[in-house]
Amino acid sequence: MKRNCFLQWLSILLFMILCTSFLHGQTNVLTWRNNNWRDGQNSTETTLTQAMVTSSSFGRICSTASGAIDGQIYTQPLVVTGGIPGFNHVVYIETMNDTIYAIDGDSANCAVINHLSLLQPQEEAVPCGDVGGKQCATFSPIIGILGTPVIDTSTNTMYLVTWTESTAGTCPTTKAPSCFVHHLHALNIANGAEKFNGPVTIPSVISGTTTFASFNHIQRPGLLLLPKIESNGDSAVYVAFSEMDGGGVVGQSVPNGWVFSFDAKDLSVAPVAWTTTPNGEGGGVWMSGAGLAAGIDKTGGNTFIYTSTGDGTFDVENGGLDYGDSFVKLTTGLTVAGFFTPYNQYCADIQDGDLGSGGIMLIPNGIGSTTVDFALANGKDGNIYVMDRANPGGYNGPNTNTCPTSGTNLNFETVPVGTKAFYSTGAFWNQTLYSVANNSPLRKYRISATCTPAPICTTASASSAINFGFGPVPVTSSNGDMTGTAVVWAIKGNGWPNQNKNLKPARAQLFAYDAEHVTPPSTLPELWDSQQCPTRDGAGNATKFTVPTVANGRVFMGTMDPTDATNTKGELDVYGANSTNCH
């Protein structure tokens, strides 16, 4: 498709966005899981009530046409609302082929309004066989746009990161590290043009004894946008990285985790960078695709960024700067302002038990305590770690590389869920946490200062009747705290692709649960799922860590085209009011 056609359409979108303030009850979804707290909550949903989400009145409205989406979708669909009749809601999806699509979110046939490839001449999305010591064991067959973008409606800008490999010169044969590049783009959603001196290459920054290299890093976490950074008062976009599967070549050190801060109004300004393990290895920031979280640590306080890291070197107890397997609190200028590391970090590292397998969720201020603001982190050890955001707890383990059989952590609270690992982030609604570990039920926990210990009651008050698969990420929708409107949504998938487990693609299954009520014996009531009427509601094939987007009476989720035998094409499935009989 010609770029000028895309520009003409997006000029219409500008007017739509400018009209947003005149609409009532319309919801934008502009970042991973709705907000920078990453709590997965949409509290402005007035249509999708518990009474409405049943097989007789709710179902699949449409899916994009077979072959219409050129790559797998790992990003969360984002929604921009407007005021043009028949074209009120635009859904953005991005693919592993480095393409962005705009879908008419109100249409009955999931019409593709337009699309734009971000590949430049003599570039291609990165073939998995060209990178990673395990040859992309958890992605296949290419990697392009992996982390969920962020949209700034005050400037009508979408920020996203592509990963490309050069097809010029000797690159097709040598696959040299210099052939691989991550680009940060700032797209004007009104006309499709690059803005603010973008795109820019993520630079080869040196920190301590380590250097960032695009060749062995993936940009998995959702991007974060904050209105100001401490150094100059401008807005900033934050981009985080983890090592590629397998950490590169056997015998070499595992690449480090990184966070970059770019001036959102001028991407050409040299970014501020922080690496998790400047004098060690590992510590990737991946969090199953969760976005970096941000919020204040007390009422009226400064804004901080919160992340967690995967396996890697930890030596802070000996005066070092390496934060493997840790929850880390960063200033907006990317300096460490606090951290928490479990006492058995060394054991976790050598056993692949990284704390950073799940994302960070901030409990809204004032919930669970009137004096403490909380952050939650989920790890592969099956624990939900609760931290005081002002004082996360630090480290209370041995200062030698040993595996202690027992110890005491100094975080605020630890909720033991079981033996199953977390590859997800919890969701919040009305003093309640909804959490799901790998191959486990969706569980409901009460959040209250009266819990013992507080703030989370350690016994689940209800659980779903079924176990979810690999990496389900729940979200909630409601009309505020109004009774009868709260719904928990989650997608069941099989974790494909994963070469280590020889998995085959399987259909994604969307579930909706009553978030408020329980039935004996403490079962979370299911309202609907997409396999109750598979001929009408069946979705495409699942990709792991998929997040459903709930907005304006509809649910959007990215899947794979089930008719594509190569498993390379994507699909957007859209659900909403549908009273068609099931056949």
Number of C-alpha atoms within 10 A of each C-alpha: 9 10 14 12 14 20 19 13 17 21 15 15 25 17 14 22 22 15 15 18 12 10 12 7 9 20 22 21 22 22 24 30 30 22 17 21 23 26 26 29 23 26 19 17 24 18 19 25 20 22 13 18 24 20 21 15 14 22 28 25 22 19 24 18 15 15 14 16 25 22 26 30 30 29 26 29 30 26 26 23 25 23 19 15 9 10 18 21 27 24 23 22 27 33 28 28 29 24 20 19 19 24 23 20 27 20 16 12 15 20 17 18 16 18 23 18 16 22 17 9 9 11 17 20 24 24 18 19 15 17 23 21 18 18 19 22 20 19 20 19 20 23 27 29 31 26 29 29 29 23 25 18 16 8 12 17 23 21 25 25 27 28 29 28 27 21 16 12 10 11 15 13 9 10 16 14 14 12 20 24 23 23 18 20 24 29 20 23 27 21 20 22 17 16 20 18 14 19 21 19 17 19 17 11 17 14 16 11 10 18 16 21 21 25 24 23 27 27 29 26 27 28 26 25 23 20 11 17 20 13 9 10 10 15 17 25 23 26 27 27 25 26 29 27 20 18 23 20 13 11 7 10 13 24 26 34 29 27 21 21 24 23 21 26 18 17 22 15 13 15 18 17 21 21 29 31 28 23 17 23 26 28 34 34 34 29 31 24 31 29 33 28 25 25 22 17 22 18 12 7 10 11 18 22 25 29 28 32 31 32 29 29 25 27 18 16 15 10 7 14 19 23 31 34 33 28 29 23 25 19 17 23 19 20 15 18 16 17 24 25 26 23 22 22 27 24 17 22 20 12 10 15 20 29 33 28 31 31 31 28 28 26 27 17 18 13 18 22 15 11 12 19 23 26 25 22 28 31 29 22 19 21 20 26 22 25 24 19 26 19 19 22 20 20 21 17 21 16 14 10 12 12 15 13 8 9 11 11 19 18 21 19 20 19 17 13 20 13 13 16 25 34 26 29 33 30 25 27 27 18 16 21 20 26 26 32 32 21 19 23 18 28 21 27 19 23 22 17 15 13 14 11 14 19 22 24 20 19 14 17 16 23 23 19 15 13 15 23 18 24 29 32 32 28 29 27 27 26 18 16 14 12 13 17 23 27 25 26 28 22 27 26 24 23 22 20 21 17 15 9 11 9 12 13 18 18 19 24 22 21 20 22 22 22 29 19 14 17 10 8 9 15 17 25 19 20 18 22 24 22 17 16 17 15 12 18 25 20 29 23 25 30 28 27 25 28 28 25 26 32 27 21 17 20 21 23 27 30 25 28 30 20 12 13 8 9 18 21 23 32 29 24 23 27 21 21 19 18 14 14 10 13 7
